[in-house]
């Protein structure tokens, strides 16, 4: 995840990487109770849920230095 995000110009801190790990663990746990997503494998979650959301930063005027706030609500 760290390397893939760096390729997008996004440098995650160790704490942020840990938070994404916890998010993935919670998603996997809750997905067993409630059908939240068909994407559950770690690599797929990183690509389809996390990294895909980061790509919007490439389109922002000023990139990550922008003060614009965005929300990725998905299509599902």
Backbone atoms as SQL, in Angstrom:
CREATE TABLE atoms (id INTEGER PRIMARY KEY, chain TEXT, resi INTEGER, resn TEXT, atom TEXT, x REAL, y REAL, z REAL);
INSERT INTO atoms VALUES
  (1, 'A', 1, 'UNK', 'N', 0.824, -1.178, 0.000),
  (2, 'A', 1, 'UNK', 'CA', 0.000, 0.000, 0.000),
  (3, 'A', 1, 'UNK', 'C', 0.876, 1.252, 0.000),
  (4, 'A', 2, 'UNK', 'N', 1.931, 1.242, 0.789),
  (5, 'A', 2, 'UNK', 'CA', 2.811, 2.408, 0.859),
  (6, 'A', 2, 'UNK', 'C', 3.432, 2.698, -0.496),
  (7, 'A', 3, 'UNK', 'N', 3.944, 1.677, -1.148),
  (8, 'A', 3, 'UNK', 'CA', 4.591, 1.873, -2.449),
  (9, 'A', 3, 'UNK', 'C', 3.581, 2.316, -3.498),
  (10, 'A', 4, 'UNK', 'N', 2.427, 1.690, -3.527),
  (11, 'A', 4, 'UNK', 'CA', 1.412, 2.045, -4.530),
  (12, 'A', 4, 'UNK', 'C', 0.922, 3.472, -4.344),
  (13, 'A', 5, 'UNK', 'N', 0.738, 3.893, -3.101),
  (14, 'A', 5, 'UNK', 'CA', 0.298, 5.265, -2.865),
  (15, 'A', 5, 'UNK', 'C', 1.401, 6.260, -3.230),
  (16, 'A', 6, 'UNK', 'N', 2.664, 5.892, -2.988),
  (17, 'A', 6, 'UNK', 'CA', 3.779, 6.766, -3.354),
  (18, 'A', 6, 'UNK', 'C', 3.848, 6.963, -4.858),
  (19, 'A', 7, 'UNK', 'N', 3.494, 5.936, -5.610),
  (20, 'A', 7, 'UNK', 'CA', 3.473, 6.057, -7.069),
  (21, 'A', 7, 'UNK', 'C', 2.440, 7.083, -7.523),
  (22, 'A', 8, 'UNK', 'N', 1.429, 7.334, -6.689),
  (23, 'A', 8, 'UNK', 'CA', 0.430, 8.364, -6.978),
  (24, 'A', 8, 'UNK', 'C', 0.849, 9.720, -6.405),
  (25, 'A', 9, 'UNK', 'N', 1.998, 9.758, -5.734),
  (26, 'A', 9, 'UNK', 'CA', 2.462, 10.997, -5.122),
  (27, 'A', 9, 'UNK', 'C', 1.884, 11.220, -3.739),
  (28, 'A', 10, 'UNK', 'N', 1.355, 10.161, -3.137),
  (29, 'A', 10, 'UNK', 'CA', 0.756, 10.244, -1.809),
  (30, 'A', 10, 'UNK', 'C', 1.630, 9.447, -0.846),
  (31, 'A', 11, 'UNK', 'N', 2.189, 10.127, 0.125),
  (32, 'A', 11, 'UNK', 'CA', 3.110, 9.499, 1.065),
  (33, 'A', 11, 'UNK', 'C', 2.406, 9.339, 2.410),
  (34, 'A', 12, 'UNK', 'N', 2.063, 8.101, 2.730),
  (35, 'A', 12, 'UNK', 'CA', 1.326, 7.805, 3.949),
  (36, 'A', 12, 'UNK', 'C', 2.283, 7.596, 5.115),
  (37, 'A', 13, 'UNK', 'N', 1.880, 8.091, 6.263),
  (38, 'A', 13, 'UNK', 'CA', 2.671, 7.897, 7.479),
  (39, 'A', 13, 'UNK', 'C', 2.446, 6.476, 8.003),
  (40, 'A', 14, 'UNK', 'N', 3.339, 5.997, 8.859),
  (41, 'A', 14, 'UNK', 'CA', 3.111, 4.682, 9.468),
  (42, 'A', 14, 'UNK', 'C', 1.758, 4.603, 10.185),
  (43, 'A', 15, 'UNK', 'N', 1.362, 5.683, 10.829),
  (44, 'A', 15, 'UNK', 'CA', 0.068, 5.690, 11.518),
  (45, 'A', 15, 'UNK', 'C', -1.082, 5.558, 10.516),
  (46, 'A', 16, 'UNK', 'N', -1.004, 6.257, 9.397),
  (47, 'A', 16, 'UNK', 'CA', -2.044, 6.157, 8.377),
  (48, 'A', 16, 'UNK', 'C', -2.109, 4.749, 7.795),
  (49, 'A', 17, 'UNK', 'N', -0.960, 4.133, 7.568),
  (50, 'A', 17, 'UNK', 'CA', -0.935, 2.761, 7.069),
  (51, 'A', 17, 'UNK', 'C', -1.584, 1.817, 8.072),
  (52, 'A', 18, 'UNK', 'N', -1.317, 2.021, 9.349),
  (53, 'A', 18, 'UNK', 'CA', -1.939, 1.208, 10.398),
  (54, 'A', 18, 'UNK', 'C', -3.456, 1.420, 10.408),
  (55, 'A', 19, 'UNK', 'N', -3.892, 2.655, 10.215),
  (56, 'A', 19, 'UNK', 'CA', -5.325, 2.941, 10.195),
  (57, 'A', 19, 'UNK', 'C', -6.010, 2.247, 9.018),
  (58, 'A', 20, 'UNK', 'N', -5.357, 2.209, 7.870),
  (59, 'A', 20, 'UNK', 'CA', -5.922, 1.479, 6.734),
  (60, 'A', 20, 'UNK', 'C', -5.986, -0.017, 7.030),
  (61, 'A', 21, 'UNK', 'N', -4.988, -0.540, 7.738),
  (62, 'A', 21, 'UNK', 'CA', -4.998, -1.956, 8.116),
  (63, 'A', 21, 'UNK', 'C', -6.173, -2.255, 9.043),
  (64, 'A', 22, 'UNK', 'N', -6.378, -1.404, 10.023),
  (65, 'A', 22, 'UNK', 'CA', -7.501, -1.581, 10.949),
  (66, 'A', 22, 'UNK', 'C', -8.819, -1.487, 10.189),
  (67, 'A', 23, 'UNK', 'N', -8.925, -0.536, 9.283),
  (68, 'A', 23, 'UNK', 'CA', -10.137, -0.391, 8.465),
  (69, 'A', 23, 'UNK', 'C', -10.408, -1.685, 7.699),
  (70, 'A', 24, 'UNK', 'N', -9.366, -2.249, 7.089),
  (71, 'A', 24, 'UNK', 'CA', -9.530, -3.497, 6.335),
  (72, 'A', 24, 'UNK', 'C', -9.995, -4.628, 7.248),
  (73, 'A', 25, 'UNK', 'N', -9.411, -4.728, 8.427),
  (74, 'A', 25, 'UNK', 'CA', -9.806, -5.775, 9.371),
  (75, 'A', 25, 'UNK', 'C', -11.261, -5.614, 9.792),
  (76, 'A', 26, 'UNK', 'N', -11.676, -4.390, 10.073),
  (77, 'A', 26, 'UNK', 'CA', -13.069, -4.125, 10.451),
  (78, 'A', 26, 'UNK', 'C', -14.014, -4.430, 9.293),
  (79, 'A', 27, 'UNK', 'N', -13.616, -4.042, 8.096),
  (80, 'A', 27, 'UNK', 'CA', -14.431, -4.318, 6.911),
  (81, 'A', 27, 'UNK', 'C', -14.629, -5.819, 6.741),
  (82, 'A', 28, 'UNK', 'N', -13.552, -6.580, 6.879),
  (83, 'A', 28, 'UNK', 'CA', -13.639, -8.035, 6.732),
  (84, 'A', 28, 'UNK', 'C', -14.529, -8.641, 7.810),
  (85, 'A', 29, 'UNK', 'N', -14.387, -8.154, 9.034),
  (86, 'A', 29, 'UNK', 'CA', -15.199, -8.691, 10.131),
  (87, 'A', 29, 'UNK', 'C', -16.682, -8.389, 9.930),
  (88, 'A', 30, 'UNK', 'N', -16.994, -7.135, 9.630),
  (89, 'A', 30, 'UNK', 'CA', -18.399, -6.757, 9.467),
  (90, 'A', 30, 'UNK', 'C', -19.001, -7.330, 8.192),
  (91, 'A', 31, 'UNK', 'N', -18.181, -7.572, 7.209),
  (92, 'A', 31, 'UNK', 'CA', -18.679, -8.148, 5.961),
  (93, 'A', 31, 'UNK', 'C', -19.196, -9.575, 6.172),
  (94, 'A', 32, 'UNK', 'N', -18.721, -10.250, 7.207),
  (95, 'A', 32, 'UNK', 'CA', -19.229, -11.584, 7.526),
  (96, 'A', 32, 'UNK', 'C', -20.645, -11.519, 8.085),
  (97, 'A', 33, 'UNK', 'N', -20.996, -10.400, 8.717),
  (98, 'A', 33, 'UNK', 'CA', -22.321, -10.229, 9.318),
  (99, 'A', 33, 'UNK', 'C', -23.304, -9.568, 8.365),
  (100, 'A', 34, 'UNK', 'N', -22.799, -8.575, 7.638),
  (101, 'A', 34, 'UNK', 'CA', -23.618, -7.788, 6.716),
  (102, 'A', 34, 'UNK', 'C', -22.883, -7.757, 5.385),
  (103, 'A', 35, 'UNK', 'N', -23.560, -8.030, 4.315),
  (104, 'A', 35, 'UNK', 'CA', -22.915, -8.045, 3.001),
  (105, 'A', 35, 'UNK', 'C', -22.585, -6.615, 2.570),
  (106, 'A', 36, 'UNK', 'N', -21.399, -6.163, 2.924),
  (107, 'A', 36, 'UNK', 'CA', -20.976, -4.801, 2.607),
  (108, 'A', 36, 'UNK', 'C', -20.306, -4.702, 1.248),
  (109, 'A', 37, 'UNK', 'N', -19.523, -5.723, 0.895),
  (110, 'A', 37, 'UNK', 'CA', -18.759, -5.677, -0.346),
  (111, 'A', 37, 'UNK', 'C', -18.388, -7.089, -0.778),
  (112, 'A', 38, 'UNK', 'N', -18.234, -7.250, -2.079),
  (113, 'A', 38, 'UNK', 'CA', -17.743, -8.540, -2.584),
  (114, 'A', 38, 'UNK', 'C', -16.216, -8.546, -2.642),
  (115, 'A', 39, 'UNK', 'N', -15.626, -7.385, -2.466),
  (116, 'A', 39, 'UNK', 'CA', -14.167, -7.242, -2.479),
  (117, 'A', 39, 'UNK', 'C', -13.676, -7.408, -1.042),
  (118, 'A', 40, 'UNK', 'N', -13.005, -8.528, -0.758),
  (119, 'A', 40, 'UNK', 'CA', -12.566, -8.781, 0.612),
  (120, 'A', 40, 'UNK', 'C', -11.087, -9.153, 0.733),
  (121, 'A', 41, 'UNK', 'N', -10.465, -9.574, -0.359),
  (122, 'A', 41, 'UNK', 'CA', -9.044, -9.913, -0.307),
  (123, 'A', 41, 'UNK', 'C', -8.229, -8.643, -0.074),
  (124, 'A', 42, 'UNK', 'N', -7.199, -8.758, 0.756),
  (125, 'A', 42, 'UNK', 'CA', -6.426, -7.582, 1.171),
  (126, 'A', 42, 'UNK', 'C', -5.955, -6.724, -0.003),
  (127, 'A', 43, 'UNK', 'N', -5.314, -7.348, -0.992),
  (128, 'A', 43, 'UNK', 'CA', -4.797, -6.574, -2.125),
  (129, 'A', 43, 'UNK', 'C', -5.935, -5.907, -2.893),
  (130, 'A', 44, 'UNK', 'N', -7.022, -6.616, -3.096),
  (131, 'A', 44, 'UNK', 'CA', -8.167, -6.044, -3.816),
  (132, 'A', 44, 'UNK', 'C', -8.772, -4.873, -3.054),
  (133, 'A', 45, 'UNK', 'N', -8.871, -5.000, -1.736),
  (134, 'A', 45, 'UNK', 'CA', -9.402, -3.904, -0.918),
  (135, 'A', 45, 'UNK', 'C', -8.496, -2.687, -1.044),
  (136, 'A', 46, 'UNK', 'N', -7.184, -2.913, -0.981),
  (137, 'A', 46, 'UNK', 'CA', -6.248, -1.799, -1.103),
  (138, 'A', 46, 'UNK', 'C', -6.408, -1.084, -2.435),
  (139, 'A', 47, 'UNK', 'N', -6.528, -1.843, -3.515),
  (140, 'A', 47, 'UNK', 'CA', -6.624, -1.240, -4.848),
  (141, 'A', 47, 'UNK', 'C', -7.998, -0.639, -5.090),
  (142, 'A', 48, 'UNK', 'N', -9.042, -1.417, -4.885),
  (143, 'A', 48, 'UNK', 'CA', -10.388, -1.000, -5.292),
  (144, 'A', 48, 'UNK', 'C', -11.086, -0.074, -4.301),
  (145, 'A', 49, 'UNK', 'N', -10.705, -0.139, -3.031),
  (146, 'A', 49, 'UNK', 'CA', -11.353, 0.733, -2.050),
  (147, 'A', 49, 'UNK', 'C', -10.479, 1.915, -1.649),
  (148, 'A', 50, 'UNK', 'N', -9.191, 1.694, -1.491),
  (149, 'A', 50, 'UNK', 'CA', -8.326, 2.758, -0.991),
  (150, 'A', 50, 'UNK', 'C', -7.620, 3.516, -2.115),
  (151, 'A', 51, 'UNK', 'N', -6.819, 2.825, -2.901),
  (152, 'A', 51, 'UNK', 'CA', -6.017, 3.501, -3.923),
  (153, 'A', 51, 'UNK', 'C', -6.881, 4.162, -4.996),
  (154, 'A', 52, 'UNK', 'N', -7.971, 3.518, -5.398),
  (155, 'A', 52, 'UNK', 'CA', -8.869, 4.145, -6.374),
  (156, 'A', 52, 'UNK', 'C', -9.398, 5.479, -5.859),
  (157, 'A', 53, 'UNK', 'N', -9.670, 5.551, -4.561),
  (158, 'A', 53, 'UNK', 'CA', -10.156, 6.802, -3.977),
  (159, 'A', 53, 'UNK', 'C', -9.083, 7.884, -3.986),
  (160, 'A', 54, 'UNK', 'N', -7.820, 7.471, -3.857),
  (161, 'A', 54, 'UNK', 'CA', -6.725, 8.443, -3.868),
  (162, 'A', 54, 'UNK', 'C', -6.553, 9.116, -5.225),
  (163, 'A', 55, 'UNK', 'N', -6.951, 8.445, -6.298),
  (164, 'A', 55, 'UNK', 'CA', -6.696, 8.992, -7.630),
  (165, 'A', 55, 'UNK', 'C', -7.390, 10.324, -7.860),
  (166, 'A', 56, 'UNK', 'N', -8.442, 10.631, -7.112),
  (167, 'A', 56, 'UNK', 'CA', -9.103, 11.926, -7.264),
  (168, 'A', 56, 'UNK', 'C', -8.135, 13.063, -6.928),
  (169, 'A', 57, 'UNK', 'N', -7.170, 12.799, -6.076),
  (170, 'A', 57, 'UNK', 'CA', -6.186, 13.828, -5.707),
  (171, 'A', 57, 'UNK', 'C', -5.399, 14.313, -6.914),
  (172, 'A', 58, 'UNK', 'N', -5.238, 13.439, -7.900),
  (173, 'A', 58, 'UNK', 'CA', -4.499, 13.817, -9.105),
  (174, 'A', 58, 'UNK', 'C', -5.252, 14.868, -9.918),
  (175, 'A', 59, 'UNK', 'N', -6.570, 14.927, -9.760),
  (176, 'A', 59, 'UNK', 'CA', -7.384, 15.858, -10.535),
  (177, 'A', 59, 'UNK', 'C', -7.640, 17.176, -9.808),
  (178, 'A', 60, 'UNK', 'N', -7.312, 17.254, -8.541),
  (179, 'A', 60, 'UNK', 'CA', -7.566, 18.472, -7.778),
  (180, 'A', 60, 'UNK', 'C', -6.603, 19.579, -8.185),
  (181, 'A', 61, 'UNK', 'N', -7.120, 20.794, -8.356),
  (182, 'A', 61, 'UNK', 'CA', -6.212, 21.914, -8.591),
  (183, 'A', 61, 'UNK', 'C', -5.297, 22.063, -7.369),
  (184, 'A', 62, 'UNK', 'N', -4.022, 21.988, -7.562),
  (185, 'A', 62, 'UNK', 'CA', -3.084, 22.072, -6.447),
  (186, 'A', 62, 'UNK', 'C', -2.764, 20.725, -5.834),
  (187, 'A', 63, 'UNK', 'N', -3.370, 19.666, -6.359),
  (188, 'A', 63, 'UNK', 'CA', -3.091, 18.319, -5.858),
  (189, 'A', 63, 'UNK', 'C', -3.391, 18.183, -4.384),
  (190, 'A', 64, 'UNK', 'N', -2.492, 17.555, -3.660),
  (191, 'A', 64, 'UNK', 'CA', -2.688, 17.346, -2.229),
  (192, 'A', 64, 'UNK', 'C', -2.553, 18.625, -1.417),
  (193, 'A', 65, 'UNK', 'N', -1.995, 19.668, -2.028),
  (194, 'A', 65, 'UNK', 'CA', -1.866, 20.942, -1.326),
  (195, 'A', 65, 'UNK', 'C', -3.146, 21.757, -1.397),
  (196, 'A', 66, 'UNK', 'N', -4.144, 21.239, -2.079),
  (197, 'A', 66, 'UNK', 'CA', -5.413, 21.929, -2.226),
  (198, 'A', 66, 'UNK', 'C', -6.179, 21.933, -0.908),
  (199, 'A', 67, 'UNK', 'N', -6.936, 22.998, -0.672),
  (200, 'A', 67, 'UNK', 'CA', -7.778, 23.052, 0.526),
  (201, 'A', 67, 'UNK', 'C', -9.194, 22.549, 0.230),
  (202, 'A', 68, 'UNK', 'N', -9.403, 22.054, -0.984),
  (203, 'A', 68, 'UNK', 'CA', -10.705, 21.522, -1.380),
  (204, 'A', 68, 'UNK', 'C', -10.959, 20.222, -0.632),
  (205, 'A', 69, 'UNK', 'N', -12.198, 20.028, -0.189),
  (206, 'A', 69, 'UNK', 'CA', -12.581, 18.778, 0.461),
  (207, 'A', 69, 'UNK', 'C', -13.460, 17.986, -0.488),
  (208, 'A', 70, 'UNK', 'N', -13.217, 16.683, -0.554),
  (209, 'A', 70, 'UNK', 'CA', -14.003, 15.816, -1.421),
  (210, 'A', 70, 'UNK', 'C', -14.421, 14.570, -0.646),
  (211, 'A', 71, 'UNK', 'N', -15.492, 13.942, -1.131),
  (212, 'A', 71, 'UNK', 'CA', -15.973, 12.693, -0.552),
  (213, 'A', 71, 'UNK', 'C', -16.176, 11.714, -1.688),
  (214, 'A', 72, 'UNK', 'N', -15.672, 10.501, -1.524),
  (215, 'A', 72, 'UNK', 'CA', -15.890, 9.433, -2.498),
  (216, 'A', 72, 'UNK', 'C', -17.048, 8.595, -1.981),
  (217, 'A', 73, 'UNK', 'N', -18.235, 8.766, -2.582),
  (218, 'A', 73, 'UNK', 'CA', -19.416, 8.038, -2.118),
  (219, 'A', 73, 'UNK', 'C', -19.629, 6.753, -2.886),
  (220, 'A', 74, 'UNK', 'N', -18.863, 6.528, -3.931),
  (221, 'A', 74, 'UNK', 'CA', -18.983, 5.294, -4.704),
  (222, 'A', 74, 'UNK', 'C', -20.281, 5.224, -5.478),
  (223, 'A', 75, 'UNK', 'N', -20.486, 4.095, -6.111),
  (224, 'A', 75, 'UNK', 'CA', -21.691, 3.921, -6.920),
  (225, 'A', 75, 'UNK', 'C', -22.607, 2.847, -6.339),
  (226, 'A', 76, 'UNK', 'N', -22.168, 2.189, -5.298),
  (227, 'A', 76, 'UNK', 'CA', -22.954, 1.104, -4.720),
  (228, 'A', 76, 'UNK', 'C', -23.745, 1.591, -3.593);
